[in-house]
Amino acid sequence: MVDAFLYVGDMQDKEGIQFYPTGSCIKQLYEGTPGPCGFRRLLVDIFIRDCSHELLEGCEPPEFFQDLAVALLKDVSLAGPLKGCLYHEREEASKES
């Protein structure tokens, strides 16, 4: 899902306008993901790297703004392309005795 989201995010429409997640998209993704996870970090990183403050109008939920504020206060460098592997959630293989 992360890779598909990144793929769509790199696409542009006929007028050359790039896709960015809107408030309803962010709300739906936050409601559909459990707590802190790679997908939520991806949304925050997209906003930090690419989006303007105008896109924040009407955004929900409050957890998104909290995640965004925390990330902005950290010294985060998001130069270059966002890579899906940074946001994939992996379960650790169970260790058998």
C-alpha positions as CSV (number, residue, x, y, z in Angstrom):
1,M,0.0,0.0,0.0
2,V,2.8,2.4,0.9
3,D,4.5,1.8,-2.5
4,A,1.2,2.4,-4.4
5,F,0.7,5.6,-2.4
6,L,4.1,6.8,-3.3
7,Y,3.6,5.9,-7.0
8,V,0.4,7.8,-7.2
9,G,2.0,10.7,-5.3
10,D,4.6,11.0,-8.1
11,M,1.9,11.3,-10.8
12,Q,0.5,14.5,-12.3
13,D,-2.9,15.2,-13.9
14,K,-3.3,16.6,-17.4
15,E,-2.7,20.1,-16.1
16,G,0.6,19.0,-14.5
17,I,-0.8,19.2,-11.0
18,Q,0.7,16.7,-8.6
19,F,-1.4,14.6,-6.2
20,Y,-1.2,15.5,-2.5
21,P,-3.3,13.9,0.3
22,T,-6.3,16.0,1.3
23,G,-7.9,16.3,4.7
24,S,-10.4,13.5,4.0
25,C,-7.6,11.2,2.7
26,I,-5.5,11.9,5.8
27,K,-8.5,11.3,8.1
28,Q,-9.3,8.0,6.3
29,L,-5.7,6.8,6.5
30,Y,-5.3,7.7,10.2
31,E,-8.6,5.9,11.0
32,G,-7.5,2.9,9.1
33,T,-4.0,2.5,10.6
34,P,-3.1,1.4,14.1
35,G,-1.3,4.0,16.1
36,P,2.2,5.1,15.1
37,C,3.2,3.3,11.9
38,G,5.1,3.8,8.7
39,F,2.1,5.0,6.7
40,R,1.4,7.8,9.2
41,R,5.1,8.8,9.1
42,L,4.9,8.9,5.3
43,L,1.9,11.3,5.4
44,V,3.8,13.6,7.8
45,D,6.9,13.4,5.7
46,I,5.0,14.3,2.5
47,F,3.6,17.4,4.2
48,I,7.0,18.4,5.6
49,R,8.8,18.0,2.3
50,D,6.3,19.0,-0.3
51,C,3.1,20.7,0.9
52,S,2.1,24.2,1.7
53,H,0.1,25.4,4.7
54,E,-3.0,25.9,2.6
55,L,-3.3,22.1,2.3
56,L,-3.7,21.8,6.0
57,E,-7.0,23.6,6.1
58,G,-9.8,21.2,6.9
59,C,-7.4,18.4,7.8
60,E,-8.2,15.9,10.4
61,P,-7.6,14.1,12.8
62,P,-5.8,15.8,15.6
63,E,-3.3,12.9,15.8
64,F,-2.0,14.0,12.4
65,F,-1.3,17.5,13.6
66,Q,0.4,16.1,16.7
67,D,2.6,13.8,14.5
68,L,3.3,16.8,12.2
69,A,4.3,19.0,15.1
70,V,6.6,16.4,16.6
71,A,8.3,15.8,13.3
72,L,8.8,19.5,12.6
73,L,10.4,20.0,16.0
74,K,12.9,17.2,15.3
75,D,15.9,18.0,13.1
76,V,14.6,15.9,10.1
77,S,16.1,16.1,6.7
78,L,13.8,15.0,3.9
79,A,15.8,15.9,0.9
80,G,15.6,13.6,-2.0
81,P,12.9,11.0,-2.9
82,L,10.9,9.3,-0.2
83,K,11.5,5.5,-0.3
84,G,8.8,3.1,0.5
85,C,11.2,0.8,2.4
86,L,11.5,3.5,5.1
87,Y,7.8,3.1,5.9
88,H,7.1,-0.6,5.5
89,E,6.0,-2.4,8.6
90,R,7.7,-5.7,9.1
91,E,7.0,-8.3,11.7
92,E,10.0,-9.9,13.3
93,A,10.4,-13.5,12.4
94,S,9.6,-15.6,15.5
95,K,12.6,-17.2,17.0
96,E,12.3,-20.9,17.4
97,S,14.4,-22.7,20.0
